[in-house]
C-alpha cells in the first residue's frame, strides 16, 4: 500500500468485504531488514514514498485490521527475474520502444539524465533486501 496510513487503508478494505470474504494485497516486502544505505537510496529515488514492511509486519497489519487466517507468500526480487518479466510482459518490440524512449529523452533533457544517474546508482546488493509479498486474510 503506497499510502502513509496503511492501517486506515486496510480497515477500509476490510469494511467493504462481506463477512467470511477475503482481502488480499500484493505489496513490496523486505525479505531481510535493509541497511541504512539501501533505505536512503530507495527513499531518495522514490521521493520518500517508501512504505514497505517485512513479511511479519504485513501479517501483523492484516491481523490488527481484523483479518483471520492470514496467509503469506514472499518472493525475492532479482535483477534477472525482473528483466525477464518485463520482456515477457511487454514483448521485445515494446521493450525496444521503452529503451528508445529512455535514450531519446536522456539525450535531450539534462534534468532527466541527472535523475536517472542517481536512480541507476543503486547500492550493491540492494535487491537482496527487496521482494514481492502476497498476503490474504479472511474477514
Secondary structure, DSSP 8 states (H G I E B T S, - for coil): --SS-HHHHHHHHHHHS-TT-EEEEEEEEESS---HHHHHHHHHHTTT----EEHHHHHHHHHHTT-EEEEEEEEE--HHHHHHHHHHHHHHHHHHHHHHHHHHHHHH-HHHHHHHHHHT---TTGGGSEEEEEEEEE-
